[in-house]
Each structure stands twice: as C-alpha cells, then as structure tokens.
C-alpha cells in the first residue's frame, strides 16, 4: 500500500480516536451544568475517564481475538448508541443508569484506542513511523477540538437533543468507515504462547532502562504544564489572551511541530530524532524562565508560548514513533497500551509543580523543568541498542533478544517478518 493511502486511513482512525475525548471532557460537563446538576456530581464525572487510564488490563483481548477494524467498528457503534440515548434521560436528575451508559461510552472509547494503535503499528512499515505520527497527532487534535469546542457552536441553533444525535451519527459514520479499512495481518497466539512472548518483551536486555526512558523523556513538559496558565495569570494576562495565544494558537503550533517532527524523524531516524528534538523540547522551557527572570513583556511571553508548543509537537512525533517501533505487531495492542500507560504516569509528577514554584519562583521552576528533560539522555545508549542508529534494530541487541519459547520471536520483531515498525494515544 502507498504511504499516502496509509496516512489517509491513519488520519481517519485517529479522528475517530480523538472525537470521544472532546465529547466527554468538554461537552458533557457543560450539558449537565446547564441543566443545574451539582458541581459535586459533575466532579464525579472524572471517574468516567478511568477506562482510558487502565485500558492495558483488557488490551490482551484485542491481541488474541478478532480483527482490529472489527473492534473499532463495534466500539463506534456502542458510542453512537450511547450518544443518541443521552437525551432520553432527565439531564437535571442523572440516574445511575445514565452514568453507567456514559461509562460504557468511555470503555468503548478506550477499547477503540487500543485497537487503533495496534492497527497503525501493523499498517506502518519500518521508516514510516515519523511521518505517520505527524498525521496521527494532527487529526487527533482536530477531532479533539471539533468534538469539544466545535460542538458547542451547534447547541444554540440545534438544541442539545440534536447535538447528541449529530454526535451519534458521526460515530456511526466512523464505524462504517473503519470497517472499510484495509485489513492487517494479526497472528492470534495461544494463551501460553502469548504469555511467553509478552514475558520476552518485558525481560529483553535493557528493558528497565527503556521503561525509565519512556517515563522521563517528556517529563519537562508534563511537570511544567500545570503551572503555565497560572504563570500567565500572575503576569497580568487576560483570559482572552490566554485562550487565544496559549490555547488556540498553541494547538496550531503543536500541530505544525508534530508534522515537522514527523518529517524530520522519518529523514534522520528515530534515535537521532529523539535526542535532537528532545533537546529542543526541553530547551523551550527556558523561554518562560527568561520571561520570568528578566520581567520581559507580552511579545516575549507570546513567543515563548508558541515556541514551547511547537517544540512539544516536535518531541511528541519522535517519541510516539519510538513507542510504535519497539512494539511487536503480533502483540501491538498490549505492548503499546502498557507503554502509553507508563508514559501516562509521568503526569502525576506535575502534582509537585505548585510547591516547586513556591520554593524556587517561576524562573527557577522553569529552569529546573528544562534540566529534568535531560535526565532521559543518560538512557540513550539503551535506546540506540533497541532501535539502532537510524531505522534499523541493532544486530547485537536483536540477537540478544531472541525469545526461547515456542513463538521463536524477537521482542520487537517477529521471525515471520511482521516485526513492529514505528498517537496514546494522546494522551
């Protein structure tokens, strides 16, 4: 299949992946609050997002049963039925049945994420990971905006009932489209083979260092994140400025960064992409540090914000390509879900950010986050052994990674020739 066709299908699927996130995070809280639901109950809606955090626990089902596209289509149908059903309930007095339905929607969305990530890994060939992740990031963010903020523009002319019907029909259209995606080969293993294969992946030489790298690579951005908006407020910026520059233009710059990062990663290889783009990602925090330290004005703050968003996109493209590369196609659902869950744990480090600002000030805090971004560089030698200098798997490491079980595979590349190539899900 031509790369252009692959990118088309990847774009469609990641649009489907992003749509329910915007719906749950942006639409539902507004809907219930406009119907006078208490803040306490709306706060409990956070529990609806739990499936996205724990999806790794049922990811093996996608590896062992069915086709990827069948899972995606089925999940889209479930989300469609839930969305269309929501107006049938009294929004002012949400019952446990309604909450259970919405939980079913997020479970279906999380399951869809697993299948889409696995499908993409199976579809993309070695060396195409970078550009694929640029398109993946772009369409995901577009769906996030349309499913969230974009949907808000439909409420006044259509009313809430028709908004949910439109969203439901969108999910139904995506279910049909997903069914038309070209099939990718899926090898269903027995439980014993699957367990041996997964154990080989977890115990591959250097795995602990690789998992530590995944945890720390984007820590500079994720630790800084919770304090960016407070910094704007404390600098006297208006809500309009924050929304326009930091949010809207920030998303645009992030998308441009992801496309550029994807292209560069495809050109120079994943290993070089990780350390070159990772440096830019960490160094961009110093722009905020300079604004805070030298009391620079609005143009410098705007520039620092846009540059930070752009470099975050750069680093994300290389990082997601790396995650895809080290997964085996035959266990892509489970392995990628595990790695993305490990990466997701990094967000908890942001809980320390407020205390750090109080202790070091904004300038010291932003500088410290930039330095945190360099921690992962100590682990690059292990990364090189897993992915090679460019697009290839290091021969020595590959030989050391051969499993001894019945599957006869390398953790990350199978003897059948369907090894893992080069977002998550973004998330």
N, C-alpha and C positions, 0 to 999 in steps of 0.2 A: 504494500500500500504506500502511496506517495505521502511524504511528510505533510503536505498541505491538507490532505484528507484526514490524516491523524489529528492534526491541530484543530480541524473543524469539529470532529467528534469530541475531542477533549474539551473544547470550548463549550459545547452544548452540555456535556455532562457536568462540568464544574459550574455552569449556570444553574443547573438543577440542584447542585450541592449547596450553593450559596443562598438560594431563594428561601428555604425554610428558616435559615438563621435570621435573616432580616424580618421575617414574619413573626417569629417568636420574640426576638429581642426588642423590636421597635413597634410592631403593630398591636400585639396583644395587650401590653401594658396600657397603651393609650385607649384601646377599646374598653377595657374593664374600668379604667379610671373615669372615662366619660359617662359610664353607667353607675358611677358612685360606689364602686367596690372599694373597700377599705384598703389603705396602704399596707396594712398587715397582711391581708390576703394576697395582694399583688406582690408583696415581698416574698411570700411563699412560692411564687411562680418561679423563683430561682431554682427550685427543685426540679422543674421541668427540664432544665438544661443538663441534669445529671447524666442521662444516657450518652451525651457527647463526650463526657469525661471517662466513662467506664466501658465504652464500646469494645475495648480489647477483649473483654471477657466472653463475648459471643462471636468475635471475629473468626475463630476456627470453623464455625458453621459455614461461612461463605467460602472458605478454602476447601471444605470437604464435600459440599453438596451444591448442586445446581450450577448454572452459568451466571457470570457476573451481571450480564444485562437483564437476566430474569429477575434477579434480586432488586436491581434498580427500578425496573418497571413495576414490580409488585409494591415496593415501598412508595413510589409516586402515587399509585392508586390509593393506598391507605391514606396518605397525606391529603389527597384530593377529597376523599370521603369525609375525613375529619373536618377539613376547612368548610365544606359545604354544610356540614351538620351543626357547626357552632351557632349560627343564628336561630336554630330551633330551640335553644335553651334561653332561659331568662338570664341575661348578662348581669343584671343587678343583683341576682342571688345565685351565683355559680354553685352548682352541686358537685359532689364527689364524682358523679358520672361525667360531667363536663371536664373536670380536672383529669380524670382517667383517660378520656378521649384525647386531650391535649398531650398527655404523657405518651399515649400511643403514637401521636404525630412525631414527637421528638425521638422516640425509639426507632420509628421508621426512618427518620432523617439520619440518625446515627448509623443505622444499618446500611442505608444508601451510601453514606460516606465511605464505609469500609469497602463496599463493592466497587465504587467508582475509583477509589485509589488503587485497588487491586487490578481493575480493568486497565487503567492507564499504565501501570507498571508492565502489564502483559502486552500492551499495544506498542509502547515506545521502544525503539531499538537503541542499542548502545551508541552513545554520542549525540542522541537527540534529546536527552533529558533537560538540558538547559533551556532551549527554546520552548519545549513543551511546558515547562513550569512557568515561563513568562506568560504564555497564553492562559494557563491554568489560573494563575493569580489574578490576571486581568478580568476574566469573565466571572470569576468567583466574586470579586469586589463589585463588579457591575450588578450581579444578581443581588448582592447584599444591599446595595443602595436602592434598587428597584423594589425588592421585596419589603424593604423597610420604609425609608423616606419617600420613595416613589409612590408607594401605595397610599400614603397619607393624602396625596392630591386627588384621590378618587372618592374620598369619604364625602366631601361636600356635594359634588354633583350626583353621585350614585347612591349614597347611604351605605350603612355598614353591611346590610344583608347582601347587597350586590357586590360589595368589596370581597366578602368571603367567597361568594360564588365565582367571581373572576379569578381569585387566587386558586380555588379548587379546580377550575377549568385549566389554569396554567399548569398545575401539577398533572392533570390528566393528559394534556398535550405532551408534556415531558415524558410521561410513562410510555406513550405511543412512540415517541422519537427514540427513547432509549432502547426499545425493542428492535428498532431498525439498525442499531449499531452493529458493525461487523464483529463476528464472534472472535474471541481469542482462545487459544488452547488452554484448557485447565486440566491438570492432572490430579484426579482425586485419589488420595492415598488412604490406605487402611489406617486405623487409629494407631497401630503400633508404628507403622512407617512414618506417619505424621509426627508422632512424639519424638522418634529418633531424629528426624530431620530438624525439628524445632530445637531439640537439645544441641544438635551440631551447630546451629546458628548461634545459640546463646553461649556456647563454650568455645567458639572459634578463637584461635590465638589473637589476643589484643582486644577482645570484646569489651572488657571492663573499661579500657581506655576509650574505646569508641563510644560507649554509652555515656561516659563522662564528657566527651566532646559534644555529644548531642545536647546534653544538659546545659553546657556552658557557652555554646557558640553564640547564641543570641541574647545572652544574659544582660549585656549592656543596654539593649533596647527595652527589655522587659522589666528590668529594675527601674529604669528611668521613667517608663510610661506613666505610672500613676501620678507623678509629680509635674508633668508637662503642663496640664491645664491649670493647676494651682499656681504655677510659676507665671503663666500669662495673666491670671487674675491679680496676683501680687505686683505685677508690673503695670497695673492700671489699664489693661486692655479691656475693651468692651466685649460683650457676648457676641456681637455681630462680627467683630474682628476674629474672635476665637473660632466661631463657626465657619467663617469664610476662608481664612488663611490656614488655620491649623487642621480643620476637618475637611472641607470641600477640596481646596487646593492641595491639601496634604494627601488626600486619597489619589488625586490625579498624579501627583509627583511619585507616589508609591507605585502606581501602575506603570508609569514611564520607567521607573527604576527597575521594576520586575522584568519588563520587556528588554531593557538594555542589559540587565544582569543575565537573563536567559540567553541572549545572543552571545554575550562575552563568554559565558560558561561553555557554550557549545563550541566556541572558537578556541579557547585556551585549555579546556578540560576542567573537570570537576575539582581536582586537587588545587590547581592554580587559581581557579575561580574562588574557592573557599578562602584562601589566605589573602588574595588581593582584594576581593570585595569585602571580606570580613574586616580588613583594616579600615576601609572607607566607612563601613558601618559603625565601628567603634569610635573612629576619629570625629565623626559628625557631632557627637555629644559635646565636643569641645567648643563648638559654636555657641551652644547655650551657656557653657561655662564662661566664655568671653563676654557675652552679653551681661551676665550676672556680675562678673568681676569688675568690669570697666563701665558699667551702667550705660551701655550703648542703647541707642534709640530704636524706634519702631522698624526702620528698614533693616537693621541688623538682626532683630528678632524674627522678622518675616523671613529673611534669607536663611537664617539658621534653621527655622522650622521646615522650610521647603527642602533644604539640603538634607536634613535628617530624614525626612520622609522618603526622599529619592534614594538615599543610601540604604535605608531599611528594605526597600524593594530590591536593590542590588543584592544584598546579603541573603534575602529570602530565596531568591531564584537559585543561587548556588547551593544553599543549604537544603532546599527541598529536592534538588536534583541529586544531592548526595544521599539523602534518605531513600529515594527511589532506587539508586544504584545498588545499595548494599542489601536490598531485599531480593529474595529468590522469587521468581514468578510463580512457582508452584505453591508457595506459602505467602504470597504478597499481602493477602488480606490481614493475616495475623501479625506478620512481622512489621508491616507499616503501621498498623494500629498500635502495636507495642511501642514503636519508636516515636510516633506522634504523641502518645500518652506520656512518655518520658520527657519529651520536649515541653509538653504542657505543664509539667510540674515546675518548670522554671518560673512560671508566672507567680508562684507563691513567694518567690524571693522579693517581689515588689511590695509585699506587706511590710518590709523593713524600710521602705523608701522614706516615709514621713519622718521617722525617727532619725534617719541619716541626715535629712535636710535640717532638722532642728539642731543636730550636733555639729555639722560641718558647713551649714549655709548652702545656698543654691550652687554657688560657684564650686565649692569643694565637692558637693554631691555629684554634679555633672562630670567633674574631672574624674572622680572615683569610678563612676559607671563606665567611662571610657577605658580606664585601666582594667576594669573587670572583663572587658571584651577581649583582652589579650591573654586571659587565663587559658582559653582553649588552644592557643598556639603551641603550648607545651605538649599537646597531644597530637600534633600534626604528623609526626613520624608514623604513628599507628594508622592514621587516616591514609597516608601515602601507601602503606602496605595493603590496605583494603581496596583502594580504588586505582592504584598505580599513579604515575606522574601525570598522565593525561587521561585518556579514556579507557585504558586497559587495566585489568586486575593484575597486580604484581605476581609474577610467576612463582616466586618463592613462597609468598603468602598463600597463593592459591593451592600450591602443593601441600602446604601445612594444614589447609582447611578441609581436606577431603574427609568426609564422614566415614565411619567404619560400619554403619548399619546397613540394612537391606536396601536402602534407597540408592546408595552409591553416588551421593551428590556432594557438591561443594556448597557450603553455606554462602549463598550469594550467586552461585552459578551451577546449573544442573548439567549432568553429563548428556542429557538429551538435547542440549543446545538451546534450552529455553531459560537461560540464566537471567537474573534480574538486570534490567537496564537502569537508567536513571529514573497540591495544594494547595496539614492536615492536617489539611486539612489540615486552614487555615482558619491552625486556628488558635 
